Amino acid sequence: MQVTKEFDFDSFIDRENTESLKWDARERRGYPETVLPMWVADMDHRTAPAVVRALHERVAHGIFGYTSPDASYFEAVASWQSRRFGWEVDPMSIVAAGGVIPALTHAVRAFTEPGDGVVIEEPVYYPFRSIVENNGRTAVNAPLVRNGQGRYIRDLAVLEATFVASGARTMILCNPHNPVGRVWTREELLGLADLAAKLDVLVLADEIHADLTYPGIRTTPFSSLPGMSNRTVTFTSPSKSFNLAGLQLANIVVPDRKRRQDFIRESNAAGYSEPNALGLAACRAAYNEGEEWLDAFREHMAENLEFLAAALEGIDGIELVKPEGTYLPWLDCRKLIHNLGIEAGELDEFMVNEADLWLDDGAIFGDEGLGYTRINIACPRSTLKEAVDRLRRAVEAQSVSDEPTSAPATATFETAAFETASIDSEASAGSEAPDDSGATADSASPTDAEAPGDPQEASQTRQDEDAERAERDS
């Protein structure tokens, strides 16, 4: 694959002291400044040049009063869905919101009552559970399972039994799924659609990663399936695709008029009204002019995944769960945990203290994530190589010693490669300016004797901290 040369995904851009959650939160967490952050879901790349130009123009106007999106904004959002996914959306059904997580919160409050069950499929993006429980509802887990090929699937029989037993009539669907990387096939979604129709289930479809699929794979919007439009609320945003999370904007598709009114009413009750002025400008530019940049980024993402897959083959005990979408590969570290002789709840400590890496510990995605970790590959190749090298050194150091190493695997983050990349980045800073089957036992997993410890042994303190900041990752 050849990435379009107009766009730079190779330069290392220093994000420290920019109030970056990914980079500047190390001190608050008590991590040394040498720790390389590869956790939260944003990119270490500048956004599309067209978006930067639009923001410059909007800022130059100098007035940032109350803002209301016009018809052209909603038409841009609808056109994007049509071009990218073949999903014809009525612009009148779109509601601008302040982020997917706030909007999901409003939806849970609008469409369920206190005490109601809401079905989630863990391991899954951890704010789903906290949104449900923090609003007095009950999170009901219908866990995904790995089949004999190591692929995550949903067991429709288990899912149906979960709905029946709990009485839940609302579900949060993650499509593409974060963190396991599945992009649900049309056939899989049709099976879910049949069940939703049979049991009268409302599906809240988080499709924020829909644009970020690997070659040959395309997201099927759940609402686009026959008969699903009026029983689906879809949550979309340019934030993951174009690295715009800090602008706090999402677009919620609510075709059913009554539900749309209820959603808006609940949003207003929560104090939300007008969207972010700069977010509107960025979204419109991304969807009208950013397509070529996104396609180039997806090529870069795919190449980084290929690099990671090859590199992990040389690290004993870590298996890549091959993703179909997202730039957040899911790593099975259960064999590594067994080899190191540590508890599953100590995996995150190993990554921080021995590998000098800040990844997302799998346990925060639910008990089914214990023994896994998530890594962010939306970064320059030099950053990814550094991360893999640190991980390899840490594993090799542990394999030759009965005692844990006391020093980080890497003495300093400022390696020569990164210093060079940073200089190159500064020199070129202006270049981007204007101009299906049923589940079986997981044959690839450790035996029962090798399995990680009880989920309760995971560090509750670290999970609480991760859940708290996850609320902000919209």
Phi, psi and omega per residue, in radians:
M1 nan 2.514 -3.130
Q2 -2.145 1.998 3.140
V3 -1.292 2.413 3.119
T4 -0.961 2.232 -3.015
K5 -1.256 -0.282 -3.138
E6 -1.126 -0.451 -3.055
F7 -1.897 2.397 -3.049
D8 -1.819 1.899 3.047
F9 -1.960 0.215 -3.072
D10 -1.801 -0.522 -3.055
S11 -1.259 2.420 3.039
F12 -1.456 2.154 -3.125
I13 -1.902 2.137 -3.122
D14 -1.239 2.022 -3.136
R15 -1.809 0.021 -3.137
E16 -1.159 2.575 -3.141
N17 1.077 0.538 3.009
T18 -2.023 0.276 -3.055
E19 1.065 0.570 3.083
S20 -1.291 2.180 3.092
L21 -1.062 -0.694 -3.103
K22 -1.137 -0.812 -2.979
W23 -1.684 -0.621 -3.012
D24 -1.629 0.011 3.122
A25 -1.566 -0.012 -3.103
R26 -1.061 -0.747 -3.122
E27 -1.122 -0.722 3.134
R28 -1.108 -0.538 3.131
R29 -1.478 -0.091 -3.108
G30 1.379 0.329 3.126
Y31 -1.561 2.558 3.060
P32 -1.158 2.720 -3.095
E33 -1.211 -0.201 3.097
T34 -1.352 -0.273 -3.093
V35 -1.133 2.299 -3.130
L36 -1.602 2.013 -3.090
P37 -1.449 2.124 3.135
M38 -2.345 0.734 -2.963
W39 -1.934 -1.398 -2.939
V40 -1.062 2.647 -2.960
A41 -1.481 1.199 2.847
D42 -2.340 2.968 -3.053
M43 -1.677 2.692 2.965
D44 -1.706 0.555 3.100
H45 -2.114 2.603 2.984
R46 -1.150 2.627 3.123
T47 -1.245 -3.139 -3.096
A48 -1.059 2.426 3.108
P49 -0.932 -0.633 3.129
A50 -1.085 -0.617 3.110
V51 -1.224 -0.737 3.113
V52 -1.063 -0.757 3.114
R53 -1.055 -0.792 -3.122
A54 -1.090 -0.665 3.127
L55 -1.217 -0.703 3.069
H56 -1.009 -0.798 -3.124
E57 -1.115 -0.718 -3.126
R58 -1.189 -0.718 3.126
V59 -1.153 -0.660 -3.137
A60 -1.076 -0.461 3.099
H61 -1.089 -0.609 2.984
G62 1.457 -0.045 3.132
I63 -2.076 2.241 -3.065
F64 -2.245 0.942 -3.132
G65 -1.361 -3.001 3.128
Y66 -0.987 2.451 -2.981
T67 -2.195 2.426 3.059
S68 -2.345 2.098 -3.097
P69 -1.100 2.441 3.141
D70 -1.648 -3.087 -3.064
A71 -1.068 -0.616 -3.104
S72 -1.130 -0.527 3.104
Y73 -1.128 -0.897 -3.111
F74 -1.159 -0.554 3.071
E75 -1.159 -0.638 3.098
A76 -1.123 -0.730 3.118
V77 -1.123 -0.800 -3.131
A78 -1.129 -0.698 3.141
S79 -1.108 -0.676 3.105
W80 -1.058 -0.802 3.139
Q81 -1.088 -0.651 3.127
S82 -1.192 -0.824 -3.087
R83 -1.187 -0.739 -3.018
R84 -1.472 -0.558 -2.998
F85 -2.236 -0.034 -3.089
G86 1.181 0.402 -3.112
W87 -1.788 2.015 -3.119
E88 -1.541 1.937 -3.075
V89 -1.912 2.304 3.032
D90 -1.257 2.069 3.139
P91 -0.930 -0.504 -3.132
M92 -1.217 -0.259 -3.120
S93 -1.569 -0.025 -3.059
I94 -1.644 2.363 3.086
V95 -2.109 2.176 3.069
A96 -1.335 2.401 -3.075
A97 -2.376 3.018 -3.074
G98 -1.596 0.437 -3.133
G99 2.292 2.722 -3.106
V100 -1.168 -0.734 -3.105
I101 -1.156 -0.836 3.035
P102 -1.014 -0.697 -3.119
A103 -1.168 -0.690 3.067
L104 -1.074 -0.679 3.097
T105 -1.066 -0.814 3.114
H106 -1.069 -0.682 -3.119
A107 -1.159 -0.767 3.116
V108 -1.037 -0.716 3.136
R109 -1.254 -0.584 -3.095
A110 -1.331 -0.606 -2.951
F111 -1.920 0.006 3.080
T112 -2.340 2.917 3.104
E113 -1.960 2.715 3.073
P114 -0.899 2.342 -3.115
G115 1.614 -0.309 3.128
D116 -1.112 2.649 3.029
G117 -1.538 2.511 3.029
V118 -2.244 2.137 -3.057
V119 -1.455 2.324 3.026
I120 -2.225 2.842 -3.088
E121 -2.107 1.572 -3.128
E122 -1.446 2.624 0.092
P123 -1.248 2.328 -3.071
V124 -2.623 2.842 3.139
Y125 -0.785 2.063 -2.878
Y126 -1.142 -0.451 3.056
P127 -1.079 -0.359 3.124
F128 -0.975 -0.878 -3.128
R129 -1.113 -0.774 -3.086
S130 -1.191 -0.631 3.078
I131 -1.019 -0.834 -3.102
V132 -1.119 -0.896 -3.030
E133 -1.278 -0.618 3.138
N134 -1.204 -0.264 3.113
N135 -1.869 0.383 3.004
G136 1.328 0.279 3.053
R137 -1.793 3.081 -3.106
T138 -1.981 2.110 3.064
A139 -1.371 2.141 -3.111
V140 -1.988 2.056 -3.035
N141 -1.609 2.199 2.947
A142 -2.022 1.492 -2.912
P143 -1.121 2.528 2.950
L144 -1.233 2.739 3.107
V145 -2.292 2.708 3.055
R146 -1.690 2.271 -3.140
N147 -1.465 -2.999 -3.067
G148 -1.109 -0.330 3.091
Q149 -1.644 0.096 3.131
G150 1.396 0.205 -3.101
R151 -1.673 2.366 3.117
Y152 -1.309 2.353 3.085
I153 -2.417 2.839 2.976
R154 -1.786 2.421 3.079
D155 -1.621 1.866 -3.063
L156 -1.096 -0.557 3.108
A157 -1.149 -0.745 3.091
V158 -1.139 -0.727 -3.140
L159 -1.087 -0.774 3.124
E160 -1.099 -0.762 3.123
A161 -1.081 -0.605 3.119
T162 -1.148 -0.774 3.088
F163 -1.073 -0.804 -3.081
V164 -1.124 -0.802 -3.081
A165 -1.183 -0.641 -3.065
S166 -1.557 -0.377 -3.041
G167 1.343 0.089 -3.137
A168 -1.153 2.504 3.091
R169 -2.296 0.385 3.072
T170 -2.395 2.483 -3.126
M171 -2.409 2.469 2.983
I172 -1.761 2.026 3.128
L173 -1.751 2.300 3.083
C174 -1.856 1.964 -3.016
N175 -2.551 1.846 -0.025
P176 -1.104 2.729 -3.005
H177 -1.510 2.241 3.063
N178 -1.945 2.049 0.385
P179 -1.879 -0.010 -2.935
V180 -1.390 -0.183 3.016
G181 1.427 0.155 3.102
R182 -1.284 2.388 2.899
V183 -1.888 1.857 -2.993
W184 -1.082 2.304 3.138
T185 -1.234 2.836 3.100
R186 -1.035 -0.691 -3.133
E187 -1.117 -0.740 3.106
E188 -1.099 -0.737 -3.129
L189 -1.210 -0.592 3.083
L190 -1.113 -0.645 3.065
G191 -1.091 -0.741 3.085
L192 -1.150 -0.676 3.133
A193 -1.092 -0.727 3.101
D194 -1.044 -0.726 3.138
L195 -1.177 -0.715 3.123
A196 -1.081 -0.709 3.118
A197 -1.188 -0.724 -3.120
K198 -1.084 -0.714 -3.037
L199 -1.802 0.068 -3.127
D200 1.015 0.958 -3.108
V201 -1.721 2.359 2.997
L202 -1.572 2.245 -3.115
V203 -1.855 2.108 3.017
L204 -1.672 1.818 -2.986
A205 -1.720 1.874 3.053
D206 -1.455 1.857 -3.103
E207 -2.061 0.615 -3.084
I208 -1.122 -0.458 3.139
H209 -1.684 0.238 -3.008
A210 -1.003 -0.615 -3.103
D211 -1.267 -0.347 -2.899
L212 -1.758 1.246 3.118
T213 -1.996 2.833 -3.119
Y214 -1.596 2.881 -3.023
P215 -0.883 2.334 3.106
G216 1.475 0.020 -3.086
I217 -2.123 2.367 -3.129
R218 -2.320 2.368 3.110
T219 -1.231 2.384 3.000
T220 -1.788 1.939 3.093
P221 -1.080 2.288 -3.089
F222 -1.063 -0.655 -3.108
S223 -1.154 -0.324 -3.118
S224 -1.375 -0.179 -3.119
L225 -1.296 2.640 -3.118
P226 -0.964 2.224 3.069
G227 1.373 0.013 -3.055
M228 -1.705 -0.228 -3.047
S229 -0.942 -0.840 -3.047
N230 -1.487 -0.016 3.033
R231 -2.062 0.408 3.131
T232 -2.304 2.423 2.919
V233 -2.062 2.137 -3.027
T234 -1.890 2.340 -3.089
F235 -1.948 2.020 -3.112
T236 -2.227 2.845 3.113
S237 -2.948 2.630 3.008
P238 -1.470 0.051 -2.956
S239 -1.145 -0.763 3.121
K240 -1.298 -0.737 -3.045
S241 -1.182 -0.584 -3.046
F242 -2.122 0.237 3.084
N243 1.027 0.946 -3.057
L244 -2.121 0.384 -3.034
A245 -0.999 -0.596 -3.110
G246 -1.206 -0.196 3.124
L247 -1.598 -0.052 2.942
Q248 0.918 1.179 -3.141
L249 -2.505 2.447 3.037
A250 -2.545 2.831 3.101
N251 -2.191 2.114 -3.049
I252 -1.888 2.191 -3.111
V253 -1.744 2.002 -3.098
V254 -2.232 1.494 -3.060
P255 -1.094 -0.615 -3.127
D256 -1.262 2.106 -3.018
R257 -1.055 -0.786 -3.133
K258 -1.095 -0.768 3.117
R259 -1.129 -0.665 3.122
R260 -1.074 -0.768 3.103
Q261 -1.088 -0.735 3.124
D262 -1.119 -0.702 3.128
F263 -1.117 -0.811 3.139
I264 -1.103 -0.712 3.132
R265 -1.069 -0.762 3.138
E266 -1.191 -0.654 3.083
S267 -1.077 -0.771 3.116
N268 -1.122 -0.675 3.132
A269 -1.107 -0.511 3.117
A270 -1.451 -0.014 3.082
G271 1.650 0.120 3.132
Y272 -1.681 2.348 3.087
S273 -2.388 -1.399 -3.049
E274 -1.509 2.454 3.098
P275 -1.337 2.924 -3.141
N276 -1.152 2.223 -3.087
A277 -1.054 -0.764 -3.137
L278 -1.250 -0.550 3.080
G279 -1.088 -0.717 3.108
L280 -1.083 -0.790 -3.134
A281 -1.096 -0.732 -3.119
A282 -1.170 -0.752 -3.116
C283 -1.129 -0.804 -3.141
R284 -1.032 -0.780 -3.135
A285 -1.161 -0.716 3.138
A286 -1.046 -0.810 -3.070
Y287 -1.356 -0.478 3.133
N288 -1.558 -0.521 -2.988
E289 -2.309 -0.021 -2.988
G290 -1.761 0.138 -3.017
E291 -1.097 -0.743 -3.111
E292 -1.134 -0.706 3.107
W293 -1.079 -0.786 -3.124
L294 -1.083 -0.741 3.130
D295 -1.102 -0.655 3.089
A296 -1.161 -0.719 3.101
F297 -1.088 -0.695 -3.134
R298 -1.107 -0.602 3.043
E299 -1.122 -0.781 3.109
H300 -1.061 -0.767 3.126
M301 -1.031 -0.767 -3.137
A302 -1.147 -0.685 3.118
E303 -1.184 -0.673 3.071
N304 -1.110 -0.653 3.108
L305 -1.128 -0.738 3.105
E306 -1.059 -0.737 3.114
F307 -1.081 -0.811 -3.128
L308 -1.068 -0.788 -3.118
A309 -1.039 -0.780 3.142
A310 -1.144 -0.725 -3.109
A311 -1.157 -0.670 -3.100
L312 -1.212 -0.371 3.089
E313 -1.086 -0.398 3.132
G314 -1.656 0.130 3.127
I315 -2.057 1.955 -3.053
D316 -1.179 2.281 2.997
G317 1.739 -0.014 -3.137
I318 -2.115 2.192 -3.137
E319 -2.004 2.240 3.035
L320 -1.370 2.145 2.983
V321 -1.463 1.764 -2.956
K322 -0.999 2.078 -3.121
P323 -1.480 2.671 3.004
E324 -1.767 -0.293 3.117
G325 -2.752 2.937 -3.099
T326 1.366 2.718 3.057
Y327 -1.723 0.556 -3.035
L328 -2.217 1.209 -3.092
P329 -1.015 2.537 -3.096
W330 -1.793 2.169 -3.051
L331 -1.955 2.227 3.088
D332 -1.533 1.923 -3.080
C333 -1.918 0.286 -3.065
R334 -1.116 -0.673 3.095
K335 -1.184 -0.659 3.092
L336 -1.065 -0.771 3.126
I337 -1.017 -0.768 3.106
H338 -1.101 -0.790 -3.120
N339 -1.090 -0.647 -3.105
L340 -1.395 -0.279 -3.116
G341 1.235 0.571 3.134
I342 -1.963 2.927 3.048
E343 -1.409 2.701 -3.139
A344 -1.043 -0.603 3.137
G345 -1.221 -0.127 3.136
E346 -1.723 0.036 -3.110
L347 -1.057 -0.790 -3.117
D348 -1.091 -0.677 3.112
E349 -1.122 -0.672 3.089
F350 -1.079 -0.784 -3.117
M351 -1.071 -0.747 -3.101
V352 -1.320 -0.877 -2.978
N353 -1.414 -0.552 -3.084
E354 -1.821 -0.706 -3.125
A355 -1.633 -0.184 -3.123
D356 1.036 0.697 -3.126
L357 -2.195 2.421 3.027
W358 -1.898 1.759 3.081
L359 -1.892 3.126 3.073
D360 -1.695 1.951 -3.116
D361 -1.078 2.300 -3.057
G362 -1.071 -0.439 -3.082
A363 -1.102 -0.446 -3.114
I364 -1.277 -0.224 3.116
F365 -1.557 0.083 -3.105
G366 2.120 2.865 -3.111
D367 -1.000 -0.525 -3.137
E368 -1.206 -0.221 3.122
G369 -1.612 -0.039 -3.135
L370 -1.089 2.230 -3.103
G371 1.659 0.000 3.099
Y372 -2.017 2.918 3.008
T373 -2.571 2.772 -3.113
R374 -2.082 2.357 -3.123
I375 -2.136 2.541 -3.122
N376 -1.741 2.119 -3.128
I377 -1.900 0.271 3.061
A378 -1.478 1.248 -3.019
C379 -2.705 2.917 3.052
P380 -1.083 2.692 3.123
R381 -1.024 -0.611 -3.135
S382 -1.082 -0.655 3.102
T383 -1.162 -0.787 -3.134
L384 -1.117 -0.717 3.117
K385 -1.094 -0.736 3.113
E386 -1.054 -0.744 -3.137
A387 -1.091 -0.799 -3.126
V388 -1.144 -0.700 3.112
D389 -1.083 -0.736 3.110
R390 -1.080 -0.768 -3.123
L391 -1.114 -0.760 3.139
R392 -1.078 -0.806 -3.129
R393 -1.086 -0.696 -3.125
A394 -1.138 -0.747 3.140
V395 -1.163 -0.754 -3.141
E396 -1.137 -0.668 3.128
A397 -1.109 -0.686 3.131
Q398 -1.216 -0.550 -3.064
S399 -1.269 -0.321 -3.118
V400 -1.854 0.131 -3.115
S401 -2.442 2.443 3.072
D402 -1.388 -0.299 -3.108
E403 -1.849 2.472 3.070
P404 -1.066 2.490 3.054
T405 -1.234 2.481 -3.099
S406 -1.609 -0.329 -3.124
A407 -1.825 2.635 3.089
P408 -1.027 2.691 -3.131
A409 -1.134 -0.416 3.141
T410 -2.204 2.274 -3.064
A411 -1.276 -0.569 -3.073
T412 -2.595 2.595 3.103
F413 -1.371 -0.456 -3.044
E414 -1.413 1.174 3.083
T415 -1.258 2.858 -3.127
A416 -1.044 -0.663 -3.134
A417 -1.082 -0.689 -3.108
F418 -1.290 -0.628 3.097
E419 -1.098 -0.735 3.113
T420 -1.124 -0.770 -3.138
A421 -1.094 -0.664 -3.129
S422 -1.154 -0.726 3.113
I423 -1.109 -0.768 3.110
D424 -1.059 -0.670 -3.127
S425 -1.107 -0.783 -3.117
E426 -1.138 -0.649 -3.111
A427 -1.181 -0.506 -3.083
S428 -1.876 0.297 -3.026
A429 -1.024 -0.517 -3.110
G430 -1.483 -0.082 -3.026
S431 -1.216 -0.371 -3.134
E432 -1.744 0.054 3.133
A433 -1.219 -3.133 -3.038
P434 -0.775 -3.078 -2.856
D435 1.781 nan nan
D436 nan 0.357 -3.086
S437 -1.878 3.011 3.121
G438 -1.189 2.811 -3.084
A439 -1.387 2.528 2.985
T440 -2.242 3.108 3.120
A441 -1.092 2.563 -3.136
D442 -1.401 1.746 -3.042
S443 -1.186 -0.353 -3.098
A444 -1.549 -0.114 -3.048
S445 -1.507 2.871 3.101
P446 -1.101 2.788 3.048
T447 -1.209 2.959 3.133
D448 -1.005 -0.631 -3.131
A449 -1.176 -0.454 -3.109
E450 -1.662 -0.111 -3.028
A451 -1.113 2.639 3.127
P452 -1.137 2.908 -3.089
G453 -1.167 3.123 -3.139
D454 -1.031 2.477 -3.130
P455 -0.970 -0.509 -3.102
Q456 -1.165 -0.251 -3.131
E457 -1.395 -0.177 3.102
A458 -1.136 2.661 -3.080
S459 -1.204 1.910 -3.116
Q460 -1.187 -0.616 -3.132
T461 -1.058 -0.812 -3.129
R462 -1.156 -0.657 3.113
Q463 -1.125 -0.712 3.120
D464 -1.082 -0.739 3.129
E465 -1.127 -0.758 -3.139
D466 -1.142 -0.685 3.133
A467 -1.146 -0.631 -3.136
E468 -1.122 -0.811 -3.128
R469 -1.349 -0.362 3.112
A470 -1.130 -0.484 3.112
E471 -1.025 -0.442 -3.078
R472 -1.589 -0.144 -3.069
D473 -1.560 1.366 -3.083
S474 -1.696 nan nan
